[in-house]
């Protein structure tokens, strides 16, 4: 994969690609989070064709006057007319696209993945949410985790997950097709019946393998999120405990003893181990 991962979700599919996503209809808005670029469909403007026509007519009037003034100043009339037509056409096309329901074009390159099935789309969407939780902990983990290397590993994990889920949706369709084949009326020693059974067994084996691979990737991302969040929570609780201890020591006159160092050290080791595991997954 490249240095970026582009992700887009519309009403019918989820698109994951190393290249900038294009729209089939409507408008798109892009949000960059690290090396992941999330492309979000914009809501339709709601302008009808009649409203767009009225706007174009109102826009045409001052443009015609401007073209006439330029013609009077010596500019060729057809240049002014062509400029007016170009501006009106451009505005019309933009408004027409803005009024459409946004949908992504299907990439044709082999490095892009398109998820159509509900189960695979839900799994990838959930992984994206967990990945955002991971990134939210990086400011707190400064000094323990290299955000550049962590971002690279996290992006690779999401890209690999998209590939596994794309294979899994193909296997889902294949299993459905194979299960729908009627072989009860064929002889027990029929070569066709044996071939169907063999392919069904192979499809089931790959189904289990891709399921285990997807679980492994998701588990690695989830572990990194929980480790970072656990460290943050542990530090917050430890800070509250230290504040309470100092307050009590000031009230009672006793010396304060900080016993939270070992717990934070354990949490630090857990965070480092989680990110090592994530790099192994990716």
N, C-alpha and C positions, 0 to 999 in steps of 0.2 A: 504494500500500500504506500501512498505518498505521505507527505507530511501532514495532510489534513484529512478529516473524515466528515463528509457532508451527509446530514441526516434530515429527511423530510417525511412528514406524516400528513396525509390527507384522508378524506373520508373512505377511500377504497384500498389504500396500500401504504406501506412504509418503504421508503427508498433510502438505501445506504450506498454511498459512492465516494471514491477518492476525488471526484471531480465536482465542480459547481453544478447544482441541480437546476434544471430548467422547467418552466411551467408549460403545461399544455393549454391551460386557460386560467384566467384570473391573475392576481398579483401575488407576489411572494415577499416575505420580509426575512432577513437573515440575522441571526444572533450568534456571535462567536463566544464559545466557552473553552478556553485553552485551544487545543488543536481540533476540537469538534465544532463544526458550523451547523447549527440547527436552523433549518429553513422552514418558516411558518407560513401557511396560507393566510392571506388577508381576507377579511370578511367582504362580501360583495357590497358595492357602494349603494345599490338599491335604485340607481337612476334608470328610468325606463328609456326606451328608444325615443319617445316623444320629448322627454325632458332633454335628452342629448341633442335632438334636432333643434329645439328652441335655443339651447346654449350656443350651438354652432352658428345659428342665424344671427344671434346677438354679437357673437365674436366676429362674424363676417363684416358687419357694418363698419366698425372703425378700421378694419384692415383694408376695405375697399376705399375708404376715404384716404388712408395713408398711401395706397397704391396710386390713387388719382393725384395726390400732391406730389409724389415722386415723379409721376409722368409729366406733370406740369413743369417740374424742375429739369426735365430733359432726359429722365431715365426711360428706357424702352418700356412700353406698356405691358408687353408680355412677360417681362421679368417680374414686374409687380404682381401680375395675375398669377404667375407660377408660384411666387412666394406666398401669396394669400392662400392658394389652394393647398400648398404643402403644409402650412401652419394649421389650417382647419382640418386637413386629413389626419395630421399627427395628433391633434387634440381629440378628434373623434375616435381614433383607434385606442388611445389611452383610456378614454372614458368607457368605451365598449368593453375593453378588457377588465377594467375595474368593476364593471357591473356583473361579470361572470363569477361563478363559483370556482375558486382556485383548485387546481389539480396539477400534479406533477407529471411531466413527460416521463415515459419509461426509458431509462438509459439503455443504449445498445452495446456498450462496451462490456467485455467479459469480467471486469473487475468490480462492477456494480452489482448490488443485490436488491431484489424487489420482493418484499414479503406481502403476500395477499391473504393468507389464511389468518383467521382471528386468533388462534392459539399462538402462532409464531409472532404475530404483531404484538400481542399482549406481553409475551415474554421479553421481547426487545424493548418495548416501552418501559417495562419495569426495570430492566437493566439500566436504561438511561436515567431513570429517577435515582437509582442507587449510585450511579456514577456522579451525579450532581451532589449527593451527600458526601461522597469521597472528596470531591474538589473543595467542598465547603470547609473541610477540616485542615486543608493545607496551610492556611495562615497560622494556625495554632501549632503545627508540626514543624515550623521553621527550625532548621538545624538538625532535624532528624531525617527528614525526607527531602530529597531533591525534587522540587516541583516540576522541573523540565523532564527529568527521567520518569517521574511518576505519571505525568500527563501522557508521555509517549507510551508507556506500558498500558495505561488505562484505555487509550485510543486503540491500540493494537488488540486489546481484549474485546472491545466492542466490535471491531471489524471482524475478528475471528468468530465472535458469537453470531454476527449477521450471516456469515458464510455457513455456519453449522445449521442455523435455523432455515436458511434457504434450501439446503439439502434435505432438511427434515420435512419441509412442506411438500417437496417433490415426492419424498417417500410416503407421506400421508396420502397423496393422491394415488400413488402406485398401489398402496395397500388396499385402498378402497376399490380400485379397479380389479385387483386380484381376488379380493373377497367376493366380488360380484360375479365372478366366472362360475357357471354351473358345470360341475364335473360329476354330479351324481349319476347321470345317465351314461357315463363312459365306463368301459370295462376297467377293472381294478389294475390290469397290466397295461393299460393304454399309455403309450409314450407321451401323449399330450397331457394326460392327467399327471404323470410323473414330473413333466417339465413345469407345469403350473405349481405343483407342490414344492419343487426345488426353488423356483423363483420367489414364492411366497415365504419360504424359510429364509432365503437370503435377504429379502426385504425386511423381514422381522429382525434379523440380526443387525442390519444396518440401522434400523429404527432404534434399537436398544443402544447401539454405539453412539449415535448422534445425540440421543437423550442424555447419556452419561457425559458426553463432551460439553453439551450446553449447561448441564448442572454444575460441572467443574468450573466453567468460566464464571457463571453467575455466583457461585459460592466464593470464588476468589475475590470478586468485586465486593460482595457483601461483607466478607471478612475484613477487607481494608476499611470499609465504611464503619463497621462496628468497632474496630480497633481505634480509629481516629476519634470517633465519638466517645468511646469509653475513656480514652486518655483525656479528652476535653472535660468530661464530666468528673473524672477523678481529680483533675487539677482544680476545678471549681470547688468541689467538696473539700479538698485539702486546704485551699485558701480560706474557706469559711471556718474550717476547724482551727487553722493557725490564728485567725483573727479572734475566735472565741477563746483560744488558749491564752493569747496575749492579754486579752481583756480580763480573764479570770486571774492571771498572774499579777496583773496590776492591782486588782481588787484585793487579793489575798497576800500579796507580797512574795509569793513563791516563784521560783525560777521556772521558766517555760521550757518544755522539751518537745522538739519537733520530731514526731514519729512517722511522718508521711513519706519520707524519702524512699523507703524500701518499696512501698506500694507504687509510687510513681516510676521507680526504676523497673518494676515488673511490667507496668503499662507501656513503658518505652520499649522494652524488649518485645512485647506483643505487637506494637505498631510496626517495628522494624521487620519482624517475622511475617506479618501480614503483607507488607509491601514486597518482601522477597518472594512470597508465594504468588502475588499478583504478577510479578515479572516473569516467574516461571510459567504461569498460565498463558501469558501473552507471548 
